[in-house]
Amino acid sequence: MKPGVFVDVYDVLQAWAVTNPALQHLIKKALAPGQRGHKDLETDMNDIVASAQRAKELEQ
């Protein structure tokens, strides 16, 4: 990617065929933890861990 080029996270998820919704949620949060405006870093990190655990459950 180049500076100034906007890429939507959902387009990236589709391009890499990420279909697990909990994993999609994790990736979105992991790209900018604590920087999306409404949750701090610690909250996002906790959400990332919870999403990883849920993603594993969905794959079983």
N, C-alpha and C positions, 0 to 999 in steps of 0.2 A: 504494500500500500504506500501511497505517497502522502506527504503532508497536505492537509487541506481537503483530502478526499474522504467523503462521508461514506461509511459502510454500516449498514444496519445489522445489529447482532443477529436478528432473525434470518437475514439472508445468509450469514455465515453458518448458522446452525443448519439451514437447509442445504447449503453447499457441501457440508461435511456429513450430511444425513444423520444428524443427532435427533433421534425421535423420542427418547425418554424425556418426559416433561420435567422430571426432577433434575435431570442432568442439564437440560436447557436452562432451568432456573439458576442452577449452580454457576454455569458458565457466564450468564448475564451478570450475576453479582461479582464473580471473580475478576471480570474485566475492569471493574472500577469500584472496588470495595471502599465504602465510606465516602464516595465522591458523587453519589447520585442525588444528593440533596436532602433526603428525608430520613436516612438512617446513618448512624456513625459506623466507624470501622469495626468496632467490636461486635455490634449487632449483625453487620453483614457477614463477618467471619463465622459467627454462630449459625447464621442462616445457611452459609456454604456447607458447613459440617452436616447440618440437618438434611440438607438437600442431597448430599453424597450418600448418607445413610438411606434415605428414601429411594434414591436411584438404584441402590443395590437391592433393596426389597422388591422393587418393580421388575428387576431383571431375573428374579428367582422364580 
